[in-house]
Amino acid sequence: MKKLPLVLASLFFVLLFSGTASAQQKSFFIGKWDVLVVGTPKGDARILVEFVAKDSTTLMGRITDPATKKVTKIDKIEAKDKSITAYFIAEGNNIYLFLEKKDEDKVTGSLMDMFDASGSRVK
């Protein structure tokens, strides 16, 4: 019976620190990313993707075309420990961009699971 408080305290700390680690992994994507999408019908496309923290649990973002300076709002973001999916509308179509962590400053992924994407953090 004396061990029950020790077990409960240990469980509490494990849960506390596992939640913190998960939040830190999701914050990996916060910032600007220079992403190259290869093989689209209009050729290779370079975009700047920016993710910002709205609050401790919500991310927001936008995509900028460096050539035209057109900014597109990201409507929905699904962030996991090592990946992120951004949903947006381009030329009247619902589009999504999937990115996953490759190393500390690089990501790889795809646009609509059809076109390869790779990117690096803008510093």
N, CA, C and O atoms as a GROMACS GRO file, in nm:
protein
  492
    1MET      N    1   0.080  -0.118   0.000
    1MET     CA    2   0.000   0.000   0.000
    1MET      C    3   0.086   0.126   0.000
    1MET      O    4   0.045   0.229  -0.054
    2LYS      N    5   0.205   0.119   0.061
    2LYS     CA    6   0.293   0.235   0.066
    2LYS      C    7   0.352   0.264  -0.072
    2LYS      O    8   0.396   0.376  -0.097
    3LYS      N    9   0.354   0.166  -0.160
    3LYS     CA   10   0.412   0.185  -0.293
    3LYS      C   11   0.314   0.252  -0.390
    3LYS      O   12   0.356   0.303  -0.494
    4LEU      N   13   0.186   0.252  -0.360
    4LEU     CA   14   0.086   0.309  -0.450
    4LEU      C   15   0.112   0.457  -0.480
    4LEU      O   16   0.108   0.495  -0.597
    5PRO      N   17   0.140   0.542  -0.381
    5PRO     CA   18   0.169   0.682  -0.414
    5PRO      C   19   0.294   0.697  -0.502
    5PRO      O   20   0.299   0.784  -0.589
    6LEU      N   21   0.394   0.614  -0.480
    6LEU     CA   22   0.515   0.619  -0.561
    6LEU      C   23   0.484   0.580  -0.706
    6LEU      O   24   0.534   0.644  -0.799
    7VAL      N   25   0.405   0.477  -0.725
    7VAL     CA   26   0.366   0.432  -0.859
    7VAL      C   27   0.285   0.542  -0.929
    7VAL      O   28   0.309   0.571  -1.046
    8LEU      N   29   0.190   0.602  -0.859
    8LEU     CA   30   0.107   0.707  -0.917
    8LEU      C   31   0.192   0.830  -0.953
    8LEU      O   32   0.172   0.890  -1.058
    9ALA      N   33   0.285   0.866  -0.866
    9ALA     CA   34   0.373   0.980  -0.895
    9ALA      C   35   0.460   0.951  -1.017
    9ALA      O   36   0.479   1.039  -1.101
   10SER      N   37   0.511   0.831  -1.027
   10SER     CA   38   0.594   0.794  -1.142
   10SER      C   39   0.512   0.801  -1.271
   10SER      O   40   0.560   0.852  -1.372
   11LEU      N   41   0.392   0.749  -1.267
   11LEU     CA   42   0.304   0.752  -1.383
   11LEU      C   43   0.273   0.895  -1.425
   11LEU      O   44   0.271   0.927  -1.544
   12PHE      N   45   0.249   0.981  -1.327
   12PHE     CA   46   0.221   1.122  -1.354
   12PHE      C   47   0.338   1.188  -1.428
   12PHE      O   48   0.316   1.258  -1.527
   13PHE      N   49   0.461   1.166  -1.382
   13PHE     CA   50   0.577   1.227  -1.445
   13PHE      C   51   0.602   1.171  -1.585
   13PHE      O   52   0.644   1.245  -1.675
   14VAL      N   53   0.578   1.043  -1.604
   14VAL     CA   54   0.594   0.984  -1.738
   14VAL      C   55   0.496   1.050  -1.835
   14VAL      O   56   0.534   1.088  -1.945
   15LEU      N   57   0.372   1.064  -1.794
   15LEU     CA   58   0.272   1.127  -1.880
   15LEU      C   59   0.302   1.273  -1.904
   15LEU      O   60   0.283   1.323  -2.015
   16LEU      N   61   0.348   1.342  -1.804
   16LEU     CA   62   0.382   1.484  -1.816
   16LEU      C   63   0.492   1.505  -1.918
   16LEU      O   64   0.480   1.591  -2.005
   17PHE      N   65   0.600   1.430  -1.907
   17PHE     CA   66   0.713   1.450  -1.996
   17PHE      C   67   0.688   1.394  -2.136
   17PHE      O   68   0.748   1.443  -2.232
   18SER      N   69   0.605   1.294  -2.152
   18SER     CA   70   0.575   1.244  -2.286
   18SER      C   71   0.493   1.347  -2.363
   18SER      O   72   0.512   1.360  -2.484
   19GLY      N   73   0.404   1.419  -2.298
   19GLY     CA   74   0.328   1.525  -2.363
   19GLY      C   75   0.417   1.640  -2.402
   19GLY      O   76   0.396   1.699  -2.508
   20THR      N   77   0.514   1.674  -2.322
   20THR     CA   78   0.607   1.782  -2.353
   20THR      C   79   0.693   1.745  -2.474
   20THR      O   80   0.716   1.830  -2.560
   21ALA      N   81   0.739   1.625  -2.481
   21ALA     CA   82   0.821   1.582  -2.594
   21ALA      C   83   0.740   1.588  -2.723
   21ALA      O   84   0.793   1.630  -2.826
   22SER      N   85   0.615   1.548  -2.719
   22SER     CA   86   0.531   1.552  -2.837
   22SER      C   87   0.510   1.695  -2.885
   22SER      O   88   0.517   1.721  -3.005
   23ALA      N   89   0.486   1.788  -2.794
   23ALA     CA   90   0.469   1.927  -2.831
   23ALA      C   91   0.596   1.984  -2.892
   23ALA      O   92   0.590   2.063  -2.986
   24GLN      N   93   0.712   1.944  -2.840
   24GLN     CA   94   0.838   1.991  -2.895
   24GLN      C   95   0.858   1.936  -3.036
   24GLN      O   96   0.909   2.009  -3.122
   25GLN      N   97   0.821   1.813  -3.063
   25GLN     CA   98   0.834   1.756  -3.197
   25GLN      C   99   0.746   1.833  -3.296
   25GLN      O  100   0.790   1.862  -3.407
   26LYS      N  101   0.623   1.865  -3.258
   26LYS     CA  102   0.533   1.938  -3.347
   26LYS      C  103   0.586   2.079  -3.373
   26LYS      O  104   0.565   2.132  -3.482
   27SER      N  105   0.653   2.139  -3.277
   27SER     CA  106   0.705   2.274  -3.296
   27SER      C  107   0.822   2.274  -3.394
   27SER      O  108   0.865   2.382  -3.436
   28PHE      N  109   0.874   2.160  -3.432
   28PHE     CA  110   0.980   2.150  -3.532
   28PHE      C  111   0.940   2.222  -3.660
   28PHE      O  112   1.025   2.285  -3.724
   29PHE      N  113   0.815   2.215  -3.699
   29PHE     CA  114   0.769   2.270  -3.826
   29PHE      C  115   0.745   2.421  -3.821
   29PHE      O  116   0.731   2.483  -3.926
   30ILE      N  117   0.739   2.480  -3.703
   30ILE     CA  118   0.715   2.624  -3.693
   30ILE      C  119   0.829   2.699  -3.760
   30ILE      O  120   0.947   2.674  -3.733
   31GLY      N  121   0.793   2.793  -3.846
   31GLY     CA  122   0.891   2.872  -3.919
   31GLY      C  123   0.862   2.869  -4.068
   31GLY      O  124   0.755   2.826  -4.111
   32LYS      N  125   0.961   2.917  -4.145
   32LYS     CA  126   0.946   2.922  -4.291
   32LYS      C  127   1.025   2.809  -4.356
   32LYS      O  128   1.135   2.775  -4.314
   33TRP      N  129   0.965   2.752  -4.461
   33TRP     CA  130   1.025   2.642  -4.535
   33TRP      C  131   1.027   2.675  -4.684
   33TRP      O  132   0.925   2.717  -4.739
   34ASP      N  133   1.140   2.655  -4.748
   34ASP     CA  134   1.154   2.669  -4.892
   34ASP      C  135   1.132   2.530  -4.951
   34ASP      O  136   1.217   2.441  -4.935
   35VAL      N  137   1.019   2.510  -5.017
   35VAL     CA  138   0.979   2.377  -5.064
   35VAL      C  139   0.976   2.374  -5.217
   35VAL      O  140   0.922   2.464  -5.281
   36LEU      N  141   1.034   2.270  -5.273
   36LEU     CA  142   1.032   2.247  -5.417
   36LEU      C  143   0.942   2.127  -5.446
   36LEU      O  144   0.966   2.018  -5.395
   37VAL      N  145   0.838   2.149  -5.527
   37VAL     CA  146   0.748   2.042  -5.569
   37VAL      C  147   0.782   2.011  -5.714
   37VAL      O  148   0.777   2.098  -5.801
   38VAL      N  149   0.816   1.886  -5.740
   38VAL     CA  150   0.868   1.844  -5.870
   38VAL      C  151   0.761   1.775  -5.954
   38VAL      O  152   0.688   1.690  -5.905
   39GLY      N  153   0.754   1.814  -6.083
   39GLY     CA  154   0.671   1.741  -6.179
   39GLY      C  155   0.525   1.779  -6.187
   39GLY      O  156   0.445   1.700  -6.235
   40THR      N  157   0.487   1.898  -6.141
   40THR     CA  158   0.347   1.939  -6.153
   40THR      C  159   0.315   1.966  -6.300
   40THR      O  160   0.408   1.982  -6.380
   41PRO      N  161   0.188   1.971  -6.338
   41PRO     CA  162   0.154   2.000  -6.478
   41PRO      C  163   0.212   2.132  -6.529
   41PRO      O  164   0.234   2.148  -6.649
   42LYS      N  165   0.236   2.227  -6.439
   42LYS     CA  166   0.295   2.356  -6.477
   42LYS      C  167   0.445   2.358  -6.455
   42LYS      O  168   0.506   2.465  -6.454
   43GLY      N  169   0.505   2.241  -6.436
   43GLY     CA  170   0.650   2.234  -6.413
   43GLY      C  171   0.681   2.230  -6.264
   43GLY      O  172   0.592   2.223  -6.180
   44ASP      N  173   0.810   2.233  -6.233
   44ASP     CA  174   0.852   2.234  -6.093
   44ASP      C  175   0.809   2.365  -6.029
   44ASP      O  176   0.818   2.471  -6.090
   45ALA      N  177   0.764   2.357  -5.904
   45ALA     CA  178   0.714   2.475  -5.834
   45ALA      C  179   0.789   2.495  -5.704
   45ALA      O  180   0.800   2.403  -5.623
   46ARG      N  181   0.842   2.615  -5.685
   46ARG     CA  182   0.906   2.650  -5.558
   46ARG      C  183   0.808   2.737  -5.481
   46ARG      O  184   0.757   2.836  -5.533
   47ILE      N  185   0.782   2.698  -5.356
   47ILE     CA  186   0.690   2.773  -5.271
   47ILE      C  187   0.755   2.795  -5.135
   47ILE      O  188   0.841   2.719  -5.092
   48LEU      N  189   0.712   2.901  -5.069
   48LEU     CA  190   0.753   2.926  -4.931
   48LEU      C  191   0.634   2.893  -4.842
   48LEU      O  192   0.526   2.950  -4.857
   49VAL      N  193   0.655   2.801  -4.750
   49VAL     CA  194   0.550   2.758  -4.659
   49VAL      C  195   0.586   2.806  -4.520
   49VAL      O  196   0.698   2.784  -4.472
   50GLU      N  197   0.492   2.873  -4.455
   50GLU     CA  198   0.518   2.925  -4.321
   50GLU      C  199   0.415   2.871  -4.223
   50GLU      O  200   0.294   2.880  -4.246
   51PHE      N  201   0.464   2.814  -4.112
   51PHE     CA  202   0.378   2.766  -4.005
   51PHE      C  203   0.404   2.850  -3.882
   51PHE      O  204   0.520   2.873  -3.844
   52VAL      N  205   0.297   2.896  -3.818
   52VAL     CA  206   0.308   2.974  -3.695
   52VAL      C  207   0.216   2.914  -3.590
   52VAL      O  208   0.114   2.854  -3.622
   53ALA      N  209   0.254   2.930  -3.465
   53ALA     CA  210   0.172   2.878  -3.355
   53ALA      C  211   0.067   2.982  -3.319
   53ALA      O  212   0.100   3.095  -3.281
   54LYS      N  213  -0.059   2.944  -3.331
   54LYS     CA  214  -0.169   3.032  -3.289
   54LYS      C  215  -0.180   3.031  -3.137
   54LYS      O  216  -0.198   3.136  -3.074
   55ASP      N  217  -0.168   2.914  -3.080
   55ASP     CA  218  -0.162   2.896  -2.935
   55ASP      C  219  -0.084   2.767  -2.910
   55ASP      O  220  -0.019   2.716  -3.002
   56SER      N  221  -0.088   2.716  -2.791
   56SER     CA  222  -0.004   2.600  -2.758
   56SER      C  223  -0.044   2.471  -2.832
   56SER      O  224   0.035   2.376  -2.836
   57THR      N  225  -0.163   2.467  -2.889
   57THR     CA  226  -0.207   2.343  -2.955
   57THR      C  227  -0.247   2.362  -3.101
   57THR      O  228  -0.272   2.263  -3.171
   58THR      N  229  -0.252   2.487  -3.150
   58THR     CA  230  -0.303   2.513  -3.284
   58THR      C  231  -0.197   2.580  -3.371
   58THR      O  232  -0.131   2.675  -3.329
   59LEU      N  233  -0.181   2.529  -3.492
   59LEU     CA  234  -0.091   2.589  -3.590
   59LEU      C  235  -0.173   2.657  -3.700
   59LEU      O  236  -0.283   2.613  -3.734
   60MET      N  237  -0.118   2.765  -3.754
   60MET     CA  238  -0.176   2.835  -3.869
   60MET      C  239  -0.066   2.844  -3.973
   60MET      O  240   0.051   2.816  -3.944
   61GLY      N  241  -0.102   2.883  -4.095
   61GLY     CA  242   0.003   2.897  -4.193
   61GLY      C  243  -0.042   2.962  -4.321
   61GLY      O  244  -0.160   2.992  -4.342
   62ARG      N  245   0.059   2.983  -4.408
   62ARG     CA  246   0.033   3.040  -4.540
   62ARG      C  247   0.140   2.990  -4.636
   62ARG      O  248   0.249   2.950  -4.597
   63ILE      N  249   0.105   2.996  -4.763
   63ILE     CA  250   0.196   2.955  -4.869
   63ILE      C  251   0.213   3.074  -4.962
   63ILE      O  252   0.116   3.136  -5.005
   64THR      N  253   0.338   3.105  -4.993
   64THR     CA  254   0.368   3.218  -5.081
   64THR      C  255   0.441   3.167  -5.205
   64THR      O  256   0.536   3.089  -5.195
   65ASP      N  257   0.396   3.213  -5.320
   65ASP     CA  258   0.465   3.185  -5.446
   65ASP      C  259   0.568   3.296  -5.463
   65ASP      O  260   0.531   3.411  -5.486
   66PRO      N  261   0.699   3.265  -5.454
   66PRO     CA  262   0.801   3.370  -5.462
   66PRO      C  263   0.801   3.444  -5.597
   66PRO      O  264   0.839   3.561  -5.603
   67ALA      N  265   0.759   3.376  -5.703
   67ALA     CA  266   0.760   3.439  -5.836
   67ALA      C  267   0.652   3.546  -5.849
   67ALA      O  268   0.678   3.654  -5.902
   68THR      N  269   0.532   3.516  -5.800
   68THR     CA  270   0.420   3.609  -5.816
   68THR      C  271   0.386   3.686  -5.688
   68THR      O  272   0.308   3.780  -5.690
   69LYS      N  273   0.446   3.644  -5.578
   69LYS     CA  274   0.418   3.702  -5.444
   69LYS      C  275   0.275   3.676  -5.398
   69LYS      O  276   0.229   3.738  -5.302
   70LYS      N  277   0.205   3.583  -5.464
   70LYS     CA  278   0.068   3.548  -5.425
   70LYS      C  279   0.073   3.467  -5.295
   70LYS      O  280   0.151   3.373  -5.283
   71VAL      N  281  -0.012   3.505  -5.199
   71VAL     CA  282  -0.018   3.437  -5.070
   71VAL      C  283  -0.148   3.359  -5.061
   71VAL      O  284  -0.255   3.412  -5.089
   72THR      N  285  -0.138   3.233  -5.022
   72THR     CA  286  -0.253   3.146  -5.004
   72THR      C  287  -0.260   3.103  -4.858
   72THR      O  288  -0.162   3.053  -4.803
   73LYS      N  289  -0.375   3.122  -4.797
   73LYS     CA  290  -0.395   3.084  -4.658
   73LYS      C  291  -0.410   2.932  -4.648
   73LYS      O  292  -0.478   2.870  -4.729
   74ILE      N  293  -0.345   2.874  -4.548
   74ILE     CA  294  -0.364   2.731  -4.520
   74ILE      C  295  -0.490   2.719  -4.435
   74ILE      O  296  -0.500   2.780  -4.329
   75ASP      N  297  -0.586   2.641  -4.483
   75ASP     CA  298  -0.716   2.629  -4.416
   75ASP      C  299  -0.714   2.534  -4.297
   75ASP      O  300  -0.784   2.557  -4.198
   76LYS      N  301  -0.634   2.428  -4.306
   76LYS     CA  302  -0.634   2.326  -4.201
   76LYS      C  303  -0.495   2.265  -4.195
   76LYS      O  304  -0.429   2.244  -4.297
   77ILE      N  305  -0.450   2.236  -4.072
   77ILE     CA  306  -0.319   2.174  -4.052
   77ILE      C  307  -0.336   2.056  -3.958
   77ILE      O  308  -0.395   2.068  -3.851
   78GLU      N  309  -0.282   1.941  -4.001
   78GLU     CA  310  -0.277   1.822  -3.915
   78GLU      C  311  -0.130   1.796  -3.884
   78GLU      O  312  -0.053   1.758  -3.972
   79ALA      N  313  -0.093   1.816  -3.758
   79ALA     CA  314   0.046   1.797  -3.717
   79ALA      C  315   0.057   1.672  -3.632
   79ALA      O  316  -0.021   1.650  -3.540
   80LYS      N  317   0.156   1.591  -3.664
   80LYS     CA  318   0.188   1.473  -3.585
   80LYS      C  319   0.331   1.489  -3.536
   80LYS      O  320   0.392   1.594  -3.557
   81ASP      N  321   0.385   1.388  -3.471
   81ASP     CA  322   0.519   1.400  -3.414
   81ASP      C  323   0.626   1.434  -3.516
   81ASP      O  324   0.708   1.521  -3.492
   82LYS      N  325   0.625   1.367  -3.631
   82LYS     CA  326   0.731   1.389  -3.729
   82LYS      C  327   0.679   1.425  -3.867
   82LYS      O  328   0.753   1.418  -3.965
   83SER      N  329   0.552   1.465  -3.875
   83SER     CA  330   0.496   1.502  -4.005
   83SER      C  331   0.389   1.609  -3.987
   83SER      O  332   0.337   1.632  -3.878
   84ILE      N  333   0.358   1.673  -4.098
   84ILE     CA  334   0.255   1.776  -4.099
   84ILE      C  335   0.186   1.773  -4.234
   84ILE      O  336   0.250   1.751  -4.337
   85THR      N  337   0.056   1.796  -4.235
   85THR     CA  338  -0.020   1.804  -4.359
   85THR      C  339  -0.094   1.936  -4.360
   85THR      O  340  -0.168   1.969  -4.267
   86ALA      N  341  -0.075   2.013  -4.467
   86ALA     CA  342  -0.138   2.144  -4.482
   86ALA      C  343  -0.241   2.138  -4.594
   86ALA      O  344  -0.210   2.095  -4.705
   87TYR      N  345  -0.363   2.180  -4.565
   87TYR     CA  346  -0.472   2.180  -4.662
   87TYR      C  347  -0.501   2.323  -4.704
   87TYR      O  348  -0.512   2.412  -4.620
   88PHE      N  349  -0.513   2.345  -4.835
   88PHE     CA  350  -0.538   2.480  -4.886
   88PHE      C  351  -0.610   2.470  -5.021
   88PHE      O  352  -0.624   2.362  -5.077
   89ILE      N  353  -0.654   2.585  -5.072
   89ILE     CA  354  -0.722   2.590  -5.201
   89ILE      C  355  -0.632   2.663  -5.299
   89ILE      O  356  -0.587   2.774  -5.271
   90ALA      N  357  -0.607   2.601  -5.414
   90ALA     CA  358  -0.527   2.662  -5.520
   90ALA      C  359  -0.600   2.646  -5.652
   90ALA      O  360  -0.637   2.536  -5.691
   91GLU      N  361  -0.620   2.757  -5.720
   91GLU     CA  362  -0.690   2.758  -5.848
   91GLU      C  363  -0.824   2.686  -5.840
   91GLU      O  364  -0.862   2.614  -5.933
   92GLY      N  365  -0.894   2.704  -5.730
   92GLY     CA  366  -1.027   2.646  -5.711
   92GLY      C  367  -1.028   2.499  -5.670
   92GLY      O  368  -1.135   2.439  -5.661
   93ASN      N  369  -0.912   2.441  -5.646
   93ASN     CA  370  -0.905   2.299  -5.609
   93ASN      C  371  -0.857   2.283  -5.465
   93ASN      O  372  -0.773   2.359  -5.418
   94ASN      N  373  -0.912   2.183  -5.397
   94ASN     CA  374  -0.865   2.147  -5.263
   94ASN      C  375  -0.734   2.070  -5.277
   94ASN      O  376  -0.730   1.967  -5.344
   95ILE      N  377  -0.630   2.119  -5.215
   95ILE     CA  378  -0.496   2.063  -5.227
   95ILE      C  379  -0.442   2.034  -5.088
   95ILE      O  380  -0.478   2.102  -4.991
   96TYR      N  381  -0.355   1.934  -5.077
   96TYR     CA  382  -0.284   1.914  -4.952
   96TYR      C  383  -0.136   1.887  -4.978
   96TYR      O  384  -0.098   1.824  -5.077
   97LEU      N  385  -0.056   1.936  -4.885
   97LEU     CA  386   0.089   1.918  -4.889
   97LEU      C  387   0.129   1.842  -4.764
   97LEU      O  388   0.103   1.886  -4.652
   98PHE      N  389   0.192   1.728  -4.785
   98PHE     CA  390   0.239   1.644  -4.674
   98PHE      C  391   0.391   1.659  -4.664
   98PHE      O  392   0.462   1.643  -4.762
   99LEU      N  393   0.439   1.690  -4.544
   99LEU     CA  394   0.582   1.702  -4.520
   99LEU      C  395   0.618   1.621  -4.396
   99LEU      O  396   0.543   1.616  -4.299
  100GLU      N  397   0.735   1.556  -4.401
  100GLU     CA  398   0.784   1.486  -4.283
  100GLU      C  399   0.930   1.523  -4.259
  100GLU      O  400   1.004   1.556  -4.351
  101LYS      N  401   0.967   1.516  -4.134
  101LYS     CA  402   1.102   1.553  -4.093
  101LYS      C  403   1.204   1.457  -4.152
  101LYS      O  404   1.191   1.335  -4.139
  102LYS      N  405   1.306   1.513  -4.216
  102LYS     CA  406   1.417   1.433  -4.268
  102LYS      C  407   1.537   1.446  -4.174
  102LYS      O  408   1.595   1.345  -4.133
  103ASP      N  409   1.573   1.568  -4.140
  103ASP     CA  410   1.673   1.596  -4.037
  103ASP      C  411   1.638   1.732  -3.976
  103ASP      O  412   1.527   1.780  -3.997
  104GLU      N  413   1.727   1.792  -3.903
  104GLU     CA  414   1.693   1.913  -3.827
  104GLU      C  415   1.648   2.030  -3.913
  104GLU      O  416   1.571   2.114  -3.865
  105ASP      N  417   1.693   2.040  -4.038
  105ASP     CA  418   1.657   2.152  -4.123
  105ASP      C  419   1.603   2.111  -4.259
  105ASP      O  420   1.597   2.194  -4.350
  106LYS      N  421   1.562   1.987  -4.275
  106LYS     CA  422   1.514   1.938  -4.405
  106LYS      C  423   1.385   1.858  -4.386
  106LYS      O  424   1.364   1.791  -4.286
  107VAL      N  425   1.299   1.868  -4.489
  107VAL     CA  426   1.175   1.791  -4.493
  107VAL      C  427   1.160   1.728  -4.631
  107VAL      O  428   1.216   1.777  -4.729
  108THR      N  429   1.085   1.620  -4.637
  108THR     CA  430   1.049   1.558  -4.764
  108THR      C  431   0.900   1.528  -4.758
  108THR      O  432   0.840   1.527  -4.650
  109GLY      N  433   0.840   1.502  -4.873
  109GLY     CA  434   0.698   1.471  -4.871
  109GLY      C  435   0.641   1.470  -5.010
  109GLY      O  436   0.708   1.434  -5.107
  110SER      N  437   0.514   1.511  -5.020
  110SER     CA  438   0.447   1.512  -5.150
  110SER      C  439   0.332   1.611  -5.150
  110SER      O  440   0.279   1.650  -5.046
  111LEU      N  441   0.296   1.650  -5.271
  111LEU     CA  442   0.177   1.730  -5.293
  111LEU      C  443   0.073   1.637  -5.351
  111LEU      O  444   0.092   1.580  -5.458
  112MET      N  445  -0.037   1.621  -5.280
  112MET     CA  446  -0.148   1.534  -5.322
  112MET      C  447  -0.106   1.390  -5.345
  112MET      O  448  -0.171   1.320  -5.423
  113ASP      N  449  -0.002   1.342  -5.281
  113ASP     CA  450   0.050   1.206  -5.299
  113ASP      C  451   0.087   1.177  -5.445
  113ASP      O  452   0.097   1.060  -5.484
  114MET      N  453   0.106   1.282  -5.525
  114MET     CA  454   0.138   1.263  -5.667
  114MET      C  455   0.272   1.325  -5.706
  114MET      O  456   0.341   1.273  -5.794
  115PHE      N  457   0.308   1.435  -5.642
  115PHE     CA  458   0.427   1.509  -5.681
  115PHE      C  459   0.523   1.516  -5.562
  115PHE      O  460   0.484   1.560  -5.454
  116ASP      N  461   0.647   1.475  -5.583
  116ASP     CA  462   0.747   1.475  -5.476
  116ASP      C  463   0.778   1.618  -5.433
  116ASP      O  464   0.782   1.710  -5.515
  117ALA      N  465   0.800   1.633  -5.303
  117ALA     CA  466   0.834   1.763  -5.246
  117ALA      C  467   0.952   1.746  -5.153
  117ALA      O  468   0.965   1.645  -5.084
  118SER      N  469   1.037   1.845  -5.151
  118SER     CA  470   1.149   1.848  -5.056
  118SER      C  471   1.172   1.993  -5.019
  118SER      O  472   1.146   2.084  -5.098
  119GLY      N  473   1.219   2.012  -4.898
  119GLY     CA  474   1.237   2.150  -4.855
  119GLY      C  475   1.341   2.165  -4.748
  119GLY      O  476   1.386   2.068  -4.687
  120SER      N  477   1.377   2.291  -4.725
  120SER     CA  478   1.473   2.323  -4.620
  120SER      C  479   1.424   2.444  -4.544
  120SER      O  480   1.352   2.529  -4.597
  121ARG      N  481   1.463   2.451  -4.420
  121ARG     CA  482   1.424   2.561  -4.332
  121ARG      C  483   1.489   2.691  -4.380
  121ARG      O  484   1.607   2.693  -4.414
  122VAL      N  485   1.411   2.799  -4.384
  122VAL     CA  486   1.464   2.930  -4.418
  122VAL      C  487   1.514   2.993  -4.289
  122VAL      O  488   1.440   3.008  -4.192
  123LYS      N  489   1.641   3.029  -4.289
  123LYS     CA  490   1.701   3.086  -4.167
  123LYS      C  491   1.719   3.235  -4.181
  123LYS      O  492   1.768   3.300  -4.088
   0.00000   0.00000   0.00000
